[in-house]
Amino acid sequence: MLMAHPAVLRDLIEQYEALAAVDASNADSARVRQRMDDVAYTLCVSTGTRDIDAALIAARHQLSGARPLDDSVLNAG
């Protein structure tokens, strides 16, 4: 599997978290929700996962300096 560059993953995580904070305050909710969905999709594709929770875990796992071949966090469950 191709792995996204750490800078890309870090940026996607930061974008998702910022959008989640804005969505929580309901500022232009529909537009923010669409952007969140787009970022979530990109995170899922970048990490080879199917939902945002797994994508965030996988991205953080990759950023933490874990061994590149260790996919135990993705296979748990």
C-alpha positions as CSV (number, residue, x, y, z in Angstrom):
1,M,0.0,0.0,0.0
2,L,1.2,3.5,-0.8
3,M,1.6,5.7,2.3
4,A,0.8,9.4,2.3
5,H,3.6,11.8,3.2
6,P,3.6,12.7,6.9
7,A,3.1,16.4,6.1
8,V,-0.1,15.5,4.1
9,L,-1.5,13.4,6.9
10,R,-0.7,16.0,9.5
11,D,-2.4,18.7,7.4
12,L,-5.5,16.5,6.8
13,I,-5.8,15.8,10.5
14,E,-5.5,19.5,11.4
15,Q,-8.1,20.4,8.7
16,Y,-10.6,17.8,10.0
17,E,-10.2,18.8,13.6
18,A,-10.6,22.5,12.7
19,L,-13.7,21.8,10.6
20,A,-15.1,19.7,13.4
21,A,-14.7,22.6,15.8
22,V,-16.4,25.0,13.4
23,D,-19.2,22.5,12.7
24,A,-19.8,22.2,16.5
25,S,-20.5,26.0,16.6
26,N,-22.9,25.6,13.6
27,A,-21.3,28.4,11.5
28,D,-22.5,27.8,7.9
29,S,-23.0,24.1,8.8
30,A,-23.9,22.7,5.3
31,R,-20.7,24.1,3.7
32,V,-18.5,23.0,6.7
33,R,-20.1,19.6,6.7
34,Q,-19.4,19.1,3.0
35,R,-15.7,20.1,3.5
36,M,-15.5,17.8,6.5
37,D,-16.8,14.9,4.3
38,D,-14.3,15.7,1.6
39,V,-11.4,15.8,4.1
40,A,-12.7,12.6,5.8
41,Y,-12.8,10.9,2.4
42,T,-9.3,12.0,1.6
43,L,-8.1,10.7,5.0
44,C,-9.7,7.4,4.4
45,V,-8.2,7.0,1.0
46,S,-4.8,8.1,2.3
47,T,-4.8,5.6,5.1
48,G,-6.6,2.7,3.4
49,T,-9.5,2.8,5.8
50,R,-13.3,3.0,5.4
51,D,-14.4,5.4,8.2
52,I,-13.1,8.6,9.7
53,D,-12.4,7.2,13.2
54,A,-10.2,4.4,11.7
55,A,-8.6,6.9,9.4
56,L,-7.7,9.3,12.2
57,I,-6.2,6.4,14.3
58,A,-4.2,5.1,11.3
59,A,-2.9,8.6,10.4
60,R,-1.8,9.3,13.9
61,H,-0.2,5.9,14.1
62,Q,1.7,6.6,11.0
63,L,2.8,10.0,12.3
64,S,3.9,8.7,15.6
65,G,6.9,7.0,14.0
66,A,5.5,3.5,14.2
67,R,7.1,0.9,12.0
68,P,5.8,1.3,8.5
69,L,4.9,-2.4,8.2
70,D,3.1,-2.6,11.6
71,D,-0.6,-2.4,10.7
72,S,-1.8,-4.0,14.0
73,V,-4.0,-0.9,14.8
74,L,-5.8,-1.4,11.5
75,N,-6.4,-5.1,12.1
76,A,-7.6,-4.9,15.6
77,G,-11.3,-5.5,15.9
